[in-house]
Structures are given as structure tokens and as C-alpha cells.
């Protein structure tokens, strides 16, 4: 079991490139896009729900 824990310790000591920071504005814009996309999908499903009549 010590062999499997050794590489984890080695990788944690290496310096990893920092992840890009997400500003509050970027997070709000991302959330707005997600909500808007969900609203569009819901609207399309709502409008097409009665089209199954032959």
C-alpha cells in the first residue's frame, strides 16, 4: 500500500500551473447563459407538446 501512496505525495510537491481565475462577472454571465439555455429548451418543449395529433 505504501507504493501506491508514494506517487501521490510526489505529485503534490510538484508545482502545477494555476487554473485561470473566474471573476464574479464571468460566473454571473455563465449562470445567465445556463438559465437562458434551460428557458429556451423549456419553451421549445412547451410549444411542441400538442403537435402529436394526426
NORRA-V582054 format. One record per helix or strand. SS is the DSSP state (hx for helix, st for strand). FROM is the first residue (numbers start at 1). LEN is the number of residues. Records with the same first field share a line. If there is no record, write none. Layout:
BEGIN
SS = FROM-LEN + FROM-LEN
END
This chain:
BEGIN
hx = 2-12 + 24-24
END
